[in-house]
Amino acid sequence: MKRILIVYHSQQKGNTRRMAELVAQGCRETAGVEVAVVNVNEARVDMNAAERADAYAFGSPDYFTYMAGGLKQFFDDLCLADWAGKKVKGKPYVAFLTHGGGGGAIKSIEAMGASFKLQQVAPSVVCQGAPTGAAVEQSIALGRALAQRVVREAL
C-alpha cells in the first residue's frame, strides 16, 4: 500500500480544507493508495509519518503572497527531520492554493518543494475563493495524478 500525506493549512472559511478534501478524493480513486490528511492549523505532522509517506500534497491559503505559517512550520520540521537522517526528500508532490485576489503564494510552496528536491507531478491548482466548477475538477485531477504517479513508480 502506497501512502500519500496531504498537508494543508485552513481556517475560517474552509476553502483550503475543501480543496484538500477534493485532492484526497482524487487520490483515493486509485487502488493501492492510503491517504492521510493533516490540517497544520489543528495539529503538527509527525515526522515519522512524513518519512513513511511515498508522496505529498501541500495546500495553503495565500497570506500576503506567502504560504500560511502552519505550512511553513511543516517545512521547517521537514528540514529538521532531514538533518536527523529521515528520508523525506526526493518524493513526488503536488500543490494547491486558495486566495482572495492574489495567488502568488503558490510560488513559495513550489520553492520549498524544490529545496527538498521533491518532484512536482502536475501543475499546481490555484483557486480564488471557494472551489467550484473547474477548480473542483482540477483539484480531484491533481490528487488522481499524484496517486497514479506513486502507484506507477511502484511497478
N, C-alpha and C positions, 0 to 999 in steps of 0.2 A: 504494500500500500504506500503510495506516494503522499507526502504531506505538503500542503500549502498553508502558509501563515499569512493572514490578511491583517495588517497593522494600520490603524487609521485613528484620526482624532475627530471627534464630533461632539457638539453640544447644542444647546438651544434649539435651533430649527430642525436639526437632524438630517440635513441634506446629504452630508458626507456619510452618515450612517446608512442612509438609503442606498447610496452608491456602493458601499461596502457589501450590503446585502445582495445587491444585484451582481456584483463581481463574484461573490460566493456562490450564488445561484448558477452562474456560468461555469464555475469550477466544478460544481457537483454534477454537471451534465456528463462529465467524463468518468467512466468506470475506473476504479482503482485509485481514486483520489480522496484523501481525507482533508477536510478544511477546518482550520481553527481561525476564529475571528476575534481580535482584541481591539477594543477602543481604549487607546492610551490615555484618554481623558478620565477613564474609570479605573484602570489598572496598568501596572508596568508589565512588560513582556518578560517572561522567564527566558533567560539567555540559553538555557538548555533546550527549550522549545525552539528557539531561533536556530540553534545548531542542528537540531533534528529535521528542521524544515528543508524540503527539497527546492522550494521556491517561495518568493514573497510577492505580496501585493501591498502597495503603500498608498494611503489616501489622506487628504487633508483639506481643510478649507484654506482659502487664501487670506493670510493675515499680513497686510501691508507688503504684498509681493514676496512673502516668505511662508514656508510651511508653519503649521501650528507648533507651539513649544513642546507638546507631548510627543509628537512625531520626531522632532529634533532630539528629544531626550532618548528616544529609542535608538536613533543613530549613534548618539554618544555611548549608550550602553553596548551597542554592537561593536563599536571601536574597542571598548574595554574588553569585551569578550574575545575579539580577535587577538588583542595583545596577550590575553591569557591562554591562547592556543586553541580556542574553539574554532571550528570550521564554519564560518559564517560568510565568507567571501565567495565570489565567482558563481553565484546561483542565478537562475533566471528570475526576472521580476517584471511587474507592470506597475503603473502609477495612475492615480485618478485624483481629480481636484474639483472642488466646488468653489464658486466665488460670487461676489455681488456686483462685479463690474470690472474686475481686474484680470485675474487668471495667470499672472506672471509667476506665481509661486511654484508652478509645476517645474520650472527650471531648477529651483532649489532641491526638489525631490530627485530629479534626474541627475543633478550634480552629485548628490550623496550616493546614488546608485553607482555612478561611475567611479567614485572614490573607493568603493568596496569591490570594484571590478565585477559588479553584477551585470548580467546580460539582459538588456531590455528586449522583451519578446514581441511587443506590439506598441504602436504609438500610444502615448498617454491620452486619457479621456478627460477633457475639461468641460465642466458644465456650469453655466450661470444659473444660480438658484437651485430649486429642486429638480431632480432628474425626471424628465418627462419625454415622451416621444422618442426621438432619435437617441437621446442620451441614455435612455433605458436600454435600448438595443445595443448601443455601443458598450455599455458597462457589462452587460451579460456576455457579449462577444469578447471583451477583454479577459474576463475570467475563463471563458472557454479556451481562448488561445493559450493562456498560461498553463492550464491543466493539460491540454493536448501536447504542449511542448515537454512538460515533465514526464508524461507517460511515454512519449516518443523517444526521449533520451534513455528511458529505462530498457527499451527493446534492444 
